[in-house]
Amino acid sequence: MAKTPKNESAKSKPKEATKGKLKQGAKKENGEKSTAKNPKTTRKPTARKNTKKSTNKSLTPSFKQRFFKGLWSIIWKASLAFIAFIIICGIYFDKKIERRLDGSTWTLPAALYARPLTLQVASPLTQHALVGELRLLNYRPVRNVQSAGQFATSGNKVTIYRRAFDFSDRSEPAQLVTVSFNGQGVSDLSSRQQRHLQQFRLDPLLLDRLNSKQIQDRVFVPFEKIPDLFINTLLLMEDRNFYHHQGVSPFAILRAFIVNFKAGRTVQGGSTLTQQLAKNLFLSQERSLWRKFQEAYMAVLIDHKYSKDKILEAYLNEVYLAQNGATGIYGIELASDFYFARPVDELRVEQIALLVAIIKGPSYYNPRRNPERALARRDLVLRLMLEHNYINTAQYRIAAKGNLNLSNAKALNNRANPAFVSLLNRELQSDVPASVRKKSGLSIFTSISPLAQKNAEMAIQNGVPKVQKEGQRDLQGAMVITDREYAEVRAIVSGKNVKFSGFNRALDASRPIGSLVKPAVYLTALDQGYALTDTLNDKAIILKNSTGQRWRPKNYDRKFRGEVTVEYALVHSLNVPTVNLGMQVGLGNVIDSLHKMGVNEKIPAYPSLVLGSVSLSPFQVAQMYQPISMKGVYKPLTMIRSIVSSQGEVVYQRSQHAQQIFSSQSVSQLSNALHKVTTEGTARSLRWRNPGQDFAGKTGTTNNLNDSWFVGFDKDEVVTTWVGKDNNKSAELTGSSGALVLFSDYMKAKVGN
């Protein structure tokens, strides 16, 4: 066998390898071309191509994993942040809600009450006066008394269903009492529980609420005093699922969305009462998703933390219902008083329907501005009340046929008088500690008598024009009425425009008092041992002062009588004998007497002092005469009896300190002489002006007839009256032709004449 040469075999191997390679390449689909020219170059592209394929396969799952991992990280971090945000908001909202609803939800204005009328057997109160008081308290006359706030008269009897009330000393429930009268006054008191009562008191009139610009005007009413019919009607109209949802009602929101979408505008809201409460208490009226979120979140928290009754109580005391001038009316109790002049628990069916109707839109359904619109809404509420069996058919017919029957628009304001509110504020500042004044929701019980205040206002309003001389237009008047036994202010009027809150003449008009000072001169003399039968010179005299100036006092009628008794000089208000008496007892002693009687001004010791050169306000004159009416006992005039906190605690009580400054015998003699003033002296016209009434009093007239004064008192009141001009020009009136006439009118009204 022939041997193959080495070099020949070596050359043949690459060829065979190349052929095999070409065969494999030829088998590839689509005629894949090979660019290799030798074995080395053909292997490299193949190896590079395989490497790329393996790299792509390893990269694809890694990218997806990172994408979903990053997305999941964002989601759980955002969720965690959202949960943290919700928790933080919840903690913040919860604390905010607790501070408001667990403490004093509102800064309530102080409630100013008149004195409660106390009825006692054998008291001189007349039937006419009692009925007048009941009407001022908005008690309703009926034939048959059935519920609180009603009264009926039959012959000499008055049957009263007294309202429940929290007095300063205790709470008293509603009570049915019959008051019998005879010619002298109250003859008997009886009730269902007790046949014969010794005394009984009516609830006091709410005179005013002391607001500041930062305090909303409202009167708080607890849930248990709100009628069930009112609650049921409110829920029927505003939130039917109130007792079933958890603060937010998804169904109500969905229903409102559908209705609004169909209407193309907002015609229905989806907020629950709890959401409305949250908005009213904590949020603004801004329309935004953020505000709605807060409202809903707070509503859920409120619903979780508090009972449904507590939420309703807060809502009904918070809701805005009317505008009284520049002051908003908040809460259903004050709104009930504003629209109907009665408490919410005495509302009739149609009044409940109207008040619930107003809640929907206090401005839109304002019954005074838009009566037809309000009436239509009220009737809708009544129909729904009937459909849901809240009222029967008979009740519906009676309620639906009636009109709105609103009270006088100014009735809420007419109870207050700027004169006594001004006096109250001064007394609060001077006598009541600041720690008490700052408390919210105080009840201030005063001595103001609503009937006396009304009669005094009428006496000034009608009396000033009556005594005004023809051609005069600027005559004014003021009146202060005080209690003889307790030195309390019963009424105060500062001008013929009784509701004007400007210059308070009763407190601040300091004018010469003329002959009103004379009783102080005569009381000083009587306390020194003088007698009414002692005589005084009534002859012309000349007095010199330290500068040598001469003064010749004269009597009003320019006559001299030689000698007169002390009593005669006082009864007829003679000037010359009074000057002689003042000089005899000592001007310093007269000044001391005036200071003891409550005059705090510095008084110069001039002889003209005893004829009334000293200037005082009507209130200061009332204080000066108080010891005369109280048998020589001095007690400062006050108006505030007590102050009770919102928790029912008495936080202030007036001082009962009194001091005997004159002997009762001296004062008794003086009072007898002052009685003769009204029967035979300068005030004797009272005999025909007020027949059958007994008074004591003193007229006062100043130089040029600038000021007309009269102070008179009966068995229980002292009435101080001034008539004059603010510019200090002549009123052309004496004490008997001006101020006395107004006093007479007041006393006529007091007894019902």
Residue pairs with C-beta under 8 A, 6 or more apart in sequence:
14 39
17 39
18 39
21 34
21 39
21 42
22 34
25 32
25 34
34 42
35 41
35 45
36 42
36 43
36 44
36 45
89 294
89 297
90 297
90 301
93 294
93 297
93 298
93 301
94 301
94 305
96 282
96 298
97 282
97 298
97 301
97 302
97 305
98 305
100 281
100 282
101 281
101 302
101 305
101 306
101 310
101 314
104 440
104 441
104 646
105 281
105 314
105 317
105 318
106 216
106 218
106 220
106 317
106 318
106 440
106 441
107 214
107 215
107 440
108 215
108 218
108 219
108 220
108 440
108 441
108 646
109 209
109 210
109 211
109 212
109 215
109 217
109 218
109 441
110 209
110 210
110 441
110 442
110 443
110 444
111 206
111 209
111 219
111 441
111 442
111 443
111 444
112 206
112 207
112 208
112 209
112 210
112 416
112 421
112 424
112 444
112 446
113 204
113 205
113 206
113 207
113 443
113 444
113 445
113 446
114 204
114 205
114 207
114 446
114 448
114 449
114 450
114 453
115 204
115 445
115 446
115 447
115 448
115 449
115 488
115 490
115 641
116 165
116 167
116 201
116 202
116 203
116 204
116 445
117 125
117 130
117 133
117 201
117 202
117 204
117 449
118 199
118 200
118 201
119 125
119 130
119 179
119 186
119 189
119 199
119 200
119 201
119 202
120 186
120 189
120 198
120 199
121 186
121 187
121 188
121 189
121 197
121 198
121 199
122 184
122 185
122 186
122 187
123 185
123 186
124 184
124 185
124 715
124 716
125 185
125 186
126 181
126 185
126 751
126 752
127 153
127 156
127 158
127 179
127 181
128 751
128 752
129 451
129 750
129 752
130 158
130 179
131 151
131 153
131 158
132 451
132 454
132 752
133 202
133 450
133 451
134 151
134 158
134 160
134 202
135 141
136 205
136 450
136 451
136 454
137 202
137 203
137 205
137 450
138 149
138 341
138 342
139 149
139 150
139 151
139 160
140 149
140 150
140 151
140 342
141 150
141 151
141 152
141 153
142 150
142 151
142 152
143 152
144 152
145 151
145 152
145 159
145 160
145 161
145 176
146 161
147 161
147 346
148 161
148 162
148 163
148 164
148 174
148 345
148 346
149 161
149 163
149 342
149 343
149 346
150 160
150 161
151 158
151 159
151 160
151 161
152 158
152 159
153 159
156 180
156 181
156 182
157 178
157 179
157 180
157 181
158 178
158 179
158 181
159 176
159 177
159 178
159 179
160 176
160 177
160 178
160 179
160 202
161 174
161 175
161 176
162 172
162 174
162 175
162 176
162 177
162 200
162 202
162 203
163 174
163 203
163 343
163 346
164 171
164 172
164 173
164 174
164 203
165 171
165 172
165 203
165 204
166 443
166 644
166 648
167 201
167 445
168 443
168 445
168 641
168 642
168 644
168 650
169 650
171 648
172 201
175 191
175 193
175 200
176 191
176 192
177 189
177 190
177 191
177 197
177 200
178 188
178 189
178 190
178 191
179 186
179 188
179 189
179 200
180 186
180 187
180 188
180 189
180 190
181 187
188 196
189 196
189 197
189 198
189 199
189 200
190 196
190 197
191 197
191 200
204 445
205 415
205 450
206 219
206 337
206 415
207 415
207 416
207 420
207 446
207 448
207 450
208 415
208 416
208 421
209 217
209 219
210 421
210 424
210 425
210 444
211 217
211 327
216 328
216 330
217 324
217 327
217 328
217 329
217 330
217 334
218 317
218 329
218 330
218 331
218 333
218 334
219 331
219 333
219 334
219 337
220 317
220 331
220 333
220 441
220 646
221 316
221 317
221 331
221 332
221 333
221 343
221 344
222 313
223 309
223 310
223 312
223 313
223 316
225 344
225 345
226 312
226 313
226 316
226 332
226 344
226 345
227 344
227 345
227 347
227 352
229 349
229 352
229 390
229 391
230 332
230 344
230 347
230 352
230 355
230 356
231 312
232 390
233 352
233 353
233 356
233 381
233 385
233 390
234 273
234 312
234 316
234 356
234 359
235 242
235 243
235 273
236 384
236 385
236 388
236 390
237 356
237 357
237 359
237 360
237 381
237 384
238 273
238 356
238 359
238 360
239 249
239 252
239 272
239 273
241 249
241 251
241 252
241 272
242 272
242 273
242 274
242 308
242 312
243 308
245 252
245 272
245 303
246 300
246 303
246 304
247 272
247 274
247 275
247 296
247 299
247 300
247 301
247 302
247 303
247 304
248 272
248 274
248 275
248 296
248 299
248 300
249 270
249 272
252 270
252 271
252 272
253 270
254 270
255 268
255 270
256 268
256 269
256 270
257 270
259 267
259 268
260 266
260 267
260 268
271 279
271 295
272 299
273 311
273 312
273 315
274 299
274 302
274 303
274 311
274 315
275 295
275 296
275 298
275 299
276 315
276 319
277 299
277 302
277 311
277 314
277 315
277 318
278 294
278 295
278 298
278 299
278 302
279 285
279 291
279 295
280 315
280 318
280 319
280 320
281 314
281 318
282 294
282 298
283 291
283 294
283 295
283 298
284 291
302 311
303 311
306 314
316 331
316 332
317 330
317 331
317 332
317 333
318 330
318 331
319 330
319 331
319 332
319 359
320 328
320 329
320 330
320 362
321 329
321 330
321 331
321 332
321 334
321 335
321 338
321 355
321 358
321 359
321 362
322 328
322 329
322 335
322 338
322 339
322 358
322 362
322 366
323 329
323 362
323 363
324 338
324 412
324 413
325 413
329 335
329 338
332 344
332 355
333 343
333 344
335 355
335 358
336 342
336 343
336 344
336 347
336 351
336 355
337 343
337 412
338 407
338 412
339 351
339 354
339 355
339 358
339 367
339 406
339 407
340 347
340 351
340 405
340 406
340 407
341 407
341 408
341 411
341 412
344 355
347 355
348 399
349 382
349 385
349 391
349 395
349 396
349 398
349 399
350 378
350 382
350 398
350 399
350 400
350 402
350 405
351 405
353 378
353 379
353 381
353 382
353 385
353 399
354 367
354 374
354 378
354 381
354 404
356 381
357 365
357 374
357 377
357 378
357 380
357 381
358 365
358 366
358 367
358 374
358 377
360 377
364 370
364 373
365 373
365 374
365 377
366 374
367 374
367 375
367 404
367 406
368 406
368 409
371 404
374 404
375 403
375 404
378 404
379 400
382 391
382 396
382 399
382 400
383 396
385 391
385 396
386 392
386 393
386 396
391 399
408 414
413 499
414 499
415 450
417 453
417 457
417 492
417 493
417 498
417 499
418 494
418 499
418 500
418 501
418 504
419 492
419 493
419 494
419 498
419 504
419 506
419 507
420 446
420 448
420 453
420 489
420 491
420 492
420 639
422 494
422 501
422 504
422 507
423 489
423 492
423 506
423 507
423 619
423 639
424 444
424 446
424 639
424 640
426 507
427 638
427 639
427 640
428 437
428 640
429 437
431 638
431 640
431 654
432 640
432 643
432 652
433 652
436 442
436 643
436 651
436 652
439 645
439 646
439 651
440 646
441 645
441 646
442 643
442 644
442 645
442 646
442 651
443 643
443 644
443 645
443 646
444 640
444 643
445 640
445 641
445 642
445 643
445 644
446 639
446 640
446 641
447 483
447 486
447 488
447 489
447 490
447 638
447 639
447 640
447 641
448 489
448 490
448 491
448 639
449 481
449 490
449 491
452 481
452 490
452 491
452 717
452 750
453 490
453 491
453 492
453 493
455 491
455 746
455 749
455 750
456 479
456 481
456 491
456 492
456 493
456 746
457 491
457 493
457 498
458 745
458 749
459 479
459 493
459 742
459 743
459 745
459 746
459 749
460 477
460 478
460 479
460 493
460 495
460 496
460 498
460 742
461 496
461 498
462 745
463 477
463 741
463 742
463 745
464 475
464 476
464 477
464 496
464 723
464 742
465 475
465 496
466 741
467 475
467 708
467 723
467 733
467 737
467 738
467 741
467 742
468 475
469 475
469 732
469 733
472 731
472 732
474 725
474 726
474 727
475 496
475 723
475 724
475 725
475 731
476 495
476 496
476 505
476 723
476 724
476 725
476 726
477 493
477 495
477 496
477 505
477 721
477 722
477 723
477 724
477 739
477 742
478 493
478 494
478 495
478 505
478 506
478 509
478 618
478 721
478 722
479 491
479 492
479 493
479 506
479 618
479 719
479 720
479 721
479 722
479 742
479 746
480 489
480 491
480 492
480 493
480 506
480 618
480 619
480 621
480 622
480 719
480 720
481 489
481 490
481 491
481 492
481 717
481 718
481 719
481 720
481 746
482 488
482 489
482 490
482 622
482 626
482 629
482 637
482 717
482 718
482 720
483 489
483 490
483 716
483 717
483 718
484 629
484 630
484 713
484 715
484 716
484 717
484 718
485 630
485 716
486 635
487 626
487 630
487 635
487 636
487 637
487 638
487 658
488 637
488 638
488 639
488 641
489 637
489 638
489 639
490 717
492 506
492 507
492 619
493 506
494 500
494 503
494 504
494 505
494 506
494 507
495 503
495 505
503 509
503 726
505 617
505 618
505 722
505 726
506 617
506 618
506 619
507 617
507 618
507 619
508 617
509 617
509 618
509 722
509 724
509 726
510 615
510 616
510 617
510 620
511 615
511 616
511 617
511 702
511 706
511 707
511 722
511 724
511 728
512 612
512 613
512 614
512 615
512 702
512 703
512 706
512 707
513 612
513 614
513 615
513 616
513 621
513 700
513 702
513 707
513 709
514 611
514 612
514 700
514 701
514 702
514 707
514 709
514 735
515 573
515 611
515 612
515 682
515 698
515 699
515 700
515 701
515 709
515 735
516 612
516 621
516 624
516 698
516 699
516 700
516 709
516 711
517 594
517 609
517 610
517 611
517 612
517 614
517 700
518 570
518 573
518 578
518 610
518 611
518 612
518 698
519 570
519 625
519 628
519 670
519 674
519 698
520 590
520 593
520 594
520 597
520 624
521 578
521 581
521 582
521 585
521 590
521 610
522 530
522 566
522 570
522 578
522 581
522 670
522 673
523 593
523 628
523 662
523 666
523 667
523 670
524 585
524 589
524 590
524 592
524 593
525 566
525 581
525 584
525 585
526 532
526 666
526 669
526 670
527 593
527 662
527 663
527 666
528 585
528 589
530 566
530 581
530 585
531 566
531 669
532 565
532 566
532 567
532 669
532 672
532 673
533 565
533 566
533 567
534 565
534 566
535 563
535 564
535 565
535 566
536 563
536 564
536 565
536 566
536 569
536 577
536 580
536 581
537 562
537 563
537 576
537 577
537 580
538 555
538 560
538 561
538 562
538 563
538 564
538 569
538 574
538 576
538 577
539 560
539 562
539 576
540 552
540 560
540 576
541 552
541 553
541 576
541 579
541 580
542 550
542 551
542 552
543 550
543 551
543 552
543 553
543 579
543 607
544 550
544 551
545 551
545 606
545 607
551 607
551 608
553 575
553 576
553 579
553 607
553 608
553 611
554 575
554 576
555 574
555 575
555 576
556 573
556 575
556 701
560 576
561 574
564 572
564 574
564 577
566 577
566 581
567 673
567 676
568 574
569 577
569 578
569 581
570 578
570 670
570 673
570 674
570 677
571 673
571 676
571 677
571 680
571 681
571 682
572 681
572 682
573 677
573 681
573 682
573 698
573 699
575 611
578 610
578 611
579 607
579 610
579 611
581 610
582 590
582 607
582 609
582 610
583 607
587 605
587 606
587 607
587 609
587 610
588 605
590 609
590 610
591 603
591 605
591 609
593 662
594 603
594 614
594 624
595 603
596 627
596 634
596 661
596 662
597 623
597 624
597 625
597 626
597 627
597 628
597 634
597 661
598 620
598 623
598 624
598 626
598 627
598 634
598 636
598 637
599 614
599 616
599 620
599 623
599 624
601 614
601 615
601 616
601 620
603 609
603 614
606 613
612 700
612 702
616 624
618 720
618 721
618 722
619 637
619 720
621 709
621 711
621 720
621 722
622 637
622 711
622 718
622 720
623 636
623 637
625 711
625 713
625 718
625 720
626 634
626 635
626 637
626 718
627 633
627 634
627 635
627 661
627 662
627 667
628 667
628 670
628 671
628 674
629 671
629 713
629 718
631 664
631 667
631 668
632 660
632 661
632 662
632 663
632 664
632 666
632 667
633 658
633 659
633 660
633 661
634 658
634 659
634 660
634 661
635 657
635 658
635 659
638 654
640 652
640 654
641 653
641 654
642 650
642 652
642 653
642 654
643 650
643 651
643 652
644 650
644 651
645 651
671 696
674 696
674 697
674 698
675 694
675 695
675 696
677 683
677 684
677 696
677 697
677 698
677 699
678 684
678 686
678 687
678 694
678 695
678 696
678 697
678 712
679 686
679 687
682 699
682 735
682 736
683 695
683 697
683 698
683 699
683 710
683 712
683 735
683 736
683 740
685 736
685 740
685 744
686 693
686 695
686 697
686 712
686 740
686 744
689 741
689 744
689 748
690 744
690 747
690 748
690 753
693 714
693 747
693 751
694 714
694 715
695 712
695 713
695 714
695 747
696 712
696 713
697 710
697 711
697 712
697 713
697 740
697 743
698 710
698 711
698 712
699 709
699 710
699 734
699 735
699 736
699 739
699 740
700 707
700 708
700 709
700 710
700 711
700 735
700 739
701 707
701 708
701 709
701 733
701 734
701 735
702 709
704 730
705 730
705 731
705 732
705 733
705 734
706 724
706 725
706 728
706 729
706 730
706 731
707 722
707 723
707 724
707 731
708 722
708 723
708 724
708 731
708 733
708 734
708 735
708 737
708 738
708 739
709 720
709 721
709 722
709 723
709 735
709 739
710 719
710 720
710 721
710 735
710 736
710 738
710 739
710 740
710 742
710 743
711 718
711 719
711 720
711 721
712 718
712 719
712 721
712 740
712 743
712 747
713 719
714 747
717 750
719 743
719 746
719 747
721 739
721 740
721 742
721 743
721 746
722 739
723 731
723 733
723 738
723 739
723 742
724 731
725 731
731 738
733 739
